[in-house]
Amino acid sequence: MDASEKQIADSLSKHAADAPSDARLLAAVHTGLRRRRNSRAIGAVVVAAAVVATAIVATHSLTSELRTDPQVSRPGPPDAGWRWESYKTVQVQVPATWTQYISGPAPCTTFANSAVPSIGRLNGWLSKNWYTCPDAVLPVNKRQPYLWFDDVQAPGTKHYDGGWTEETRLVGGTKISVLTDDDTLRRRIVDSARPITGTDYYGCAPTLPDQNGTGLTTKERITSAGVCEYWRGALVAGSNLAAGPASAFAQRVNNSPEAPPPARAVGCGNINQRTFVVTLHTRAASYPVWITSDYCTVDHTFPTDDGTTQRRADAITLDLVQQGIHKPYQPSDLFDPPRAITPAR
């Protein structure tokens, strides 16, 4: 079993041990927090792990739209030791070691979660009247570098004590703010920013694409996938999915029952609901699949659509794409304690 397969198996097994109950999950939705779903049976998890072990070499069929991702405006690979981060209409390169994702205002949520370099997003699903930050910068002994998307900073450069500088730039209609005590590092991050005019590096468009297509069946081997996360039609983040979990996702989607989207629980708002577009790649073509993390469904399944066929997938299927930046609690579900309204700065 290679590293990617082991990661999937560990993730699947985790559901049997620590996933919340249905009642607890529905209560959590009412407070606006996302929770992982429990699988229907431990046996299903064991079977899924066995399927993953052979998913890379197994052939499978996937009925979906054939879509060749736009290439003209897509940037090239990041520099060695760096990676692309995307949000709404902008993409930026950051050091690959920056792996702390935060939802909320800068800089308060940086310290609230961990004192490491961070990538933050001031998201619409957080009330700006409740989850805000009155501080322009943390004390030097608690300060860490960050890249923040769409916070309250005005474009320009601000100098703080201890040799720290914050630079904010409007790119493609979305603000990026970079705080460091290293001028060279800060300039390199800021200068890498560019608008998303076609798709970002991961193949994500700034807005959620329509679910349409002519349909195509393939038995080709899945080599990778691009994962695009959207909230209310706007891009939250993009990432790549390796061949192992991408193949397992494709197979589980194919094995999901065909059905229209399930009914939703009365009174369940689920403001955190996301739609993921998972574009599965073979050597010859690409196949997008839409899956929605709607935790208000009465049967605890997730609406899935490959462009021609609607299905209902389970939590294990969704978990295969909710990894890395898309993993629950980073960045989507980290909440800051209520504070005064964040002042513009």
C-alpha positions in Angstrom: 0.0 0.0 0.0 1.5 3.3 -1.0 1.3 6.6 0.9 -1.8 7.9 -0.8 -3.7 4.6 -0.3 -2.7 4.5 3.4 -3.9 8.1 3.8 -7.3 7.1 2.4 -7.6 4.0 4.5 -6.7 5.9 7.6 -9.3 8.5 6.8 -12.0 5.9 6.1 -11.3 4.0 9.4 -11.5 7.3 11.3 -15.2 7.5 10.5 -16.0 4.4 12.4 -14.2 5.6 15.5 -15.0 9.3 16.0 -17.7 10.5 13.6 -20.5 12.3 15.5 -24.0 10.9 15.8 -26.8 12.1 13.5 -28.5 14.0 16.3 -25.3 15.7 17.3 -24.5 16.5 13.7 -27.9 18.2 13.0 -27.5 20.3 16.2 -24.1 21.4 15.0 -25.5 22.5 11.7 -28.0 24.8 13.4 -25.0 26.6 15.0 -23.3 27.0 11.6 -20.5 24.5 12.2 -19.8 21.7 9.8 -19.4 18.2 11.2 -18.3 14.9 9.7 -21.0 12.3 9.1 -20.9 8.9 10.6 -20.9 6.0 8.1 -23.8 3.7 8.0 -21.7 0.7 9.2 -18.2 -0.3 10.1 -18.4 -3.0 7.5 -18.9 -0.4 4.8 -15.7 1.3 5.9 -13.7 -1.9 5.8 -15.0 -2.7 2.3 -14.2 0.9 1.2 -10.6 0.5 2.4 -10.2 -2.7 0.4 -11.6 -1.0 -2.7 -9.1 1.8 -2.3 -6.3 -0.6 -2.3 -7.1 -1.7 -5.8 -8.6 1.5 -7.1 -5.5 2.8 -8.8 -5.1 -0.3 -11.1 -8.8 -1.1 -11.4 -10.7 0.0 -14.4 -14.1 1.8 -13.9 -16.7 3.6 -15.9 -17.8 7.2 -15.2 -20.7 8.8 -17.0 -19.9 12.5 -17.2 -19.3 15.5 -19.4 -16.0 15.5 -21.3 -14.4 18.9 -20.4 -11.0 20.0 -21.4 -9.9 22.6 -18.8 -9.0 26.0 -20.2 -5.2 26.3 -20.5 -4.6 29.8 -22.0 -4.9 31.7 -18.7 -3.8 29.0 -16.3 -0.4 29.7 -14.6 2.4 27.3 -14.7 3.6 25.2 -11.8 4.7 27.0 -8.7 8.4 27.5 -7.9 10.2 24.7 -6.0 9.2 24.9 -2.4 6.1 27.0 -3.1 2.5 26.3 -4.0 -0.5 28.2 -5.4 -3.3 29.4 -3.2 -6.6 30.7 -4.7 -9.6 32.7 -3.4 -12.4 34.2 -5.4 -10.7 35.9 -8.3 -7.0 35.9 -7.3 -4.2 33.3 -7.0 -1.0 33.7 -5.1 2.2 31.6 -4.4 3.1 31.0 -0.8 5.9 28.9 0.8 4.9 25.2 0.8 5.6 25.1 4.5 2.7 27.4 5.2 -0.1 24.9 6.0 -2.2 26.6 8.7 -5.5 27.6 7.2 -7.8 30.1 9.0 -11.3 31.4 8.5 -11.9 34.8 10.0 -10.2 38.2 10.4 -6.5 39.0 10.6 -4.7 38.9 12.9 -6.7 37.7 15.8 -7.5 34.2 14.5 -3.8 33.7 13.8 -2.9 33.6 17.5 -6.2 31.9 18.4 -5.3 28.8 16.5 -1.5 28.4 16.4 1.5 30.6 16.2 2.7 29.6 12.8 2.7 31.2 9.3 -0.9 31.1 8.0 -3.2 31.6 5.1 -6.4 33.3 6.1 -9.7 34.0 4.4 -12.2 36.5 5.7 -15.2 34.6 4.6 -18.8 35.6 4.0 -20.1 32.7 6.1 -18.7 34.5 9.2 -20.7 37.4 10.3 -18.5 40.5 10.2 -20.5 41.9 13.1 -19.7 38.9 15.3 -16.4 37.4 14.3 -14.1 40.4 14.0 -10.8 41.7 15.2 -10.1 45.2 16.7 -6.3 44.8 16.5 -4.2 46.0 13.6 -1.3 43.7 14.5 -0.5 41.3 17.3 2.3 42.0 19.8 5.8 41.1 18.4 6.2 38.0 20.6 2.9 36.6 19.2 3.3 37.8 15.6 3.6 35.4 12.7 3.8 35.9 8.9 0.6 35.5 6.9 -1.2 35.8 3.6 -4.8 37.0 4.1 -7.5 37.2 1.5 -10.1 39.9 1.4 -9.7 41.3 4.9 -10.4 44.9 5.9 -6.9 46.3 5.2 -6.8 49.2 2.7 -4.4 48.8 -0.3 -1.0 50.1 0.5 2.0 49.4 2.8 2.0 49.7 6.6 5.1 49.5 8.8 4.9 48.1 12.4 7.3 47.8 15.2 10.1 45.2 15.2 10.7 45.5 11.5 7.3 44.0 10.4 5.6 45.3 7.3 2.1 44.5 5.9 1.5 45.1 2.2 -2.1 45.0 0.7 -2.8 44.9 -3.0 -6.1 44.6 -5.0 -5.7 41.9 -7.6 -8.6 41.0 -9.9 -11.0 42.6 -7.6 -9.9 40.7 -4.5 -7.5 42.0 -1.8 -4.5 40.2 -0.6 -2.5 41.2 2.5 1.0 39.9 3.3 2.6 40.5 6.7 6.2 39.5 7.3 9.4 40.7 8.9 11.3 39.7 5.7 11.0 42.3 2.9 12.3 39.9 0.3 9.8 37.2 1.2 6.9 39.6 1.3 7.7 41.1 -2.1 8.0 37.7 -3.6 4.6 36.6 -2.4 2.8 39.8 -3.4 4.5 40.0 -6.8 3.3 36.4 -7.6 -0.4 37.4 -7.3 -2.4 37.4 -10.5 -6.1 37.5 -11.3 -7.9 34.3 -12.3 -9.0 35.1 -15.9 -9.6 31.6 -17.1 -8.9 29.0 -14.4 -6.4 28.9 -11.6 -3.5 26.4 -11.5 -5.8 23.7 -10.3 -8.4 24.2 -13.1 -10.8 26.2 -10.9 -12.9 29.0 -12.4 -13.7 32.0 -10.2 -17.4 31.1 -10.2 -19.2 27.7 -9.9 -19.6 26.2 -13.4 -23.0 24.9 -14.5 -23.8 21.2 -14.2 -24.2 20.3 -17.9 -22.7 18.0 -20.4 -23.3 15.4 -23.1 -22.2 12.5 -21.1 -19.3 10.1 -21.7 -18.3 6.7 -20.4 -14.6 6.0 -19.9 -12.6 3.0 -18.7 -9.4 4.9 -18.7 -7.2 5.1 -15.6 -7.7 8.2 -13.5 -4.3 9.9 -13.1 -5.3 12.8 -10.8 -8.0 15.3 -10.1 -8.5 19.0 -9.5 -10.7 20.0 -6.5 -12.5 23.3 -6.6 -14.4 24.4 -3.5 -17.2 27.0 -3.8 -19.4 28.8 -1.4 -22.5 30.5 -2.8 -21.0 30.3 -6.3 -17.7 31.9 -5.4 -14.3 30.1 -5.3 -13.0 29.3 -1.9 -9.9 27.3 -2.7 -8.4 24.9 -5.2 -6.1 21.9 -4.8 -4.9 18.7 -6.6 -5.9 15.2 -5.7 -3.5 12.3 -6.3 -4.4 9.3 -8.4 -5.3 7.0 -5.5 -8.0 9.1 -3.8 -9.2 10.4 -7.2 -9.7 6.9 -8.5 -11.4 5.9 -5.3 -13.7 8.9 -5.5 -14.7 8.1 -9.1 -15.5 4.5 -8.2 -17.6 5.4 -5.2 -19.5 8.0 -7.2 -20.3 5.3 -9.8 -21.4 3.0 -7.1 -23.7 5.6 -5.5 -27.4 5.1 -6.1 -29.0 7.2 -8.8 -31.5 9.6 -7.3 -32.5 13.3 -7.3 -31.2 15.4 -4.4 -32.7 14.3 -1.1 -35.1 16.3 1.0 -33.7 18.7 3.6 -34.5 18.9 7.3 -37.0 21.6 8.2 -35.3 24.6 9.8 -31.8 23.6 8.9 -30.0 26.5 7.4 -26.4 25.2 6.9 -24.8 28.5 5.9 -21.5 26.6 5.5 -22.7 24.4 2.7 -20.1 24.0 -0.1 -20.1 22.6 -3.6 -17.0 20.8 -4.8 -16.2 20.4 -8.5 -13.9 17.4 -8.8 -12.4 17.2 -12.3 -11.1 13.7 -12.8 -8.2 13.5 -15.3 -7.2 10.7 -17.5 -4.4 10.8 -20.1 -6.9 11.8 -22.8 -9.7 13.7 -21.1 -11.2 15.3 -18.0 -14.6 14.6 -16.3 -16.1 17.0 -13.8 -18.3 15.8 -10.9 -20.2 18.1 -8.6 -20.8 17.1 -5.0 -22.4 19.3 -2.3 -21.6 19.1 1.4 -25.2 19.6 2.4 -25.4 18.4 6.0 -29.2 19.2 6.2 -30.3 16.2 4.1 -32.7 13.9 5.9 -31.0 10.7 4.7 -27.5 12.0 5.4 -26.3 11.6 1.8 -24.7 14.3 -0.4 -26.1 15.3 -3.8 -23.7 14.4 -6.6 -24.0 15.1 -10.3 -21.6 14.2 -13.1 -23.4 16.4 -15.7 -25.9 13.8 -16.8 -26.7 11.6 -13.8 -27.7 12.6 -10.3 -26.7 10.4 -7.4 -26.6 10.4 -3.6 -23.1 9.8 -2.2 -22.1 8.9 1.3 -19.8 10.7 3.8 -16.8 8.5 2.8 -17.1 9.7 -0.8 -17.1 13.4 0.3 -14.2 12.8 2.7 -12.0 11.7 -0.2 -12.0 15.3 -1.5 -12.3 17.1 1.9 -8.5 16.9 2.5 -5.8 19.5 2.9 -7.2 23.0 2.5 -10.7 21.5 2.1 -10.6 19.6 5.4 -13.3 20.6 7.8 -12.1 23.2 10.3 -9.5 24.5 7.9 -10.3 27.0 6.7 -14.0 26.7 6.6 -15.0 26.1 10.2 -12.6 28.0 12.5 -14.4 30.6 14.4 -13.0 33.5 16.4 -14.6 34.6 19.7 -17.1 37.5 19.2 -15.4 40.9 19.2 -16.1 44.5 18.3 -16.5 45.3 14.6 -13.2 45.2 12.8 -12.0 48.7 12.0 -10.8 49.4 8.5 -7.0 49.9 8.4 
